[in-house]
Amino acid sequence: MARLPKNAAIPMRDGVSPSCVALPRLRHCPWPTLLDYLSERLPRITRDEWRARLRAGEVVDDDGRALTEHTPYLHGQRVYYWRTLADEAPVPFAESIVFRDEHLLVADKPHFLPVTPGGRYVRETLLVRLKRALGLPELSPLHRIDRETAGLVVFSVRAQDRDAYQRLFRERRVEKVYEAIAPWRGDLPWPVRRTTHLREDEAAFYRMREARADEGLPPNSETWIEPIERLGADGALARYRLRPVTGKRHQLRVHMAALGIPIVGDQFYPVTRRGPDEPEDYAEPLQLLARAISFDDPVTGQRRRFESGLHLTPAGIA
């Protein structure tokens, strides 16, 4: 419901862009009022909360006029509201801007900060923080990295450029380099090319797994992995360079764990150590960093290459 083309004249509030709902055109409408519809069709917000939002002028029509709890249901009307959470906990780490021009913005994301709103995060996301700080209502991420991962995220600044940049990622014309810290293994034939079929883990929706050979599924993920240096006095850990060819969810984390070298600080692989809704342990971040990204800019024709200013250490990010 929130993916409809939005009226650009409806402004963002505190960095949060409006969500848009189109009321269905029905022959027989079961909802006398807009409040009735919102309460039934968007039940994550209670009826009392919708009523409070309507009374506070936080639900508007396509002309930006505030709607009320008594507004009748109008077939085909587009309604806007702003996502909010009552008790959203702050993420105590700051992002930084690596590059910005009229077309692109590249940010260094800290660990634990989501890229986009979802679940228990709205304002404490990289996108909303940047929109709020820079006043860029059309800012849009061109790709995602996990909340637990630190490093580079590339954004389109203008709506008219967005599809050209997104096509680069769809067509795999972007070179991405990650770094990870994990146990050292000297018995593997480096570099390793890992190609497997990744699918959602049926036992835990927030995890992915590699398909078994007897499932007969073709590979849909590919990563090149090689060690850069051994770390520590005993050399038990190593810094690895990872070059993903595909971009499946948790791909690097699953591939590293499958090789017997799970990334330091990983709470999900090879076994679940903390559920997705359990309190964070800020002292133990995932040692995975989106280090560099490069591509030929489809708008300017320039060769673009960006590198993170963050660095991994066995004790965390520095």
ABEGO torsion letter per residue (X at the ends): XAABBBBAABBBBGGBBBBBBBBBBBABBABABAAAAAAAABAABBAAAAAAAAAAGABBBAAGBBBBAABBBBBGBBBBBBBBBABBBBBABBBBBABBBAABBBBBBBBGBBABBEEABAABBAAAAAAAAAGBAABBBABBBBAABBEBBBBBABAAAAAAAAAAAAAGABBBBBBBBBBBBAABBOBBBBBBBBBBBAABAABBBBBBAAAGBBBABBBBBBBABBBEAAGABBBBBBBBABABBGAAAAAAAAAGBBBBGBAAOABBABBAABBBBAABBBBBBBABBBBBBAAAGBBBBBBBABBBBAAEBX
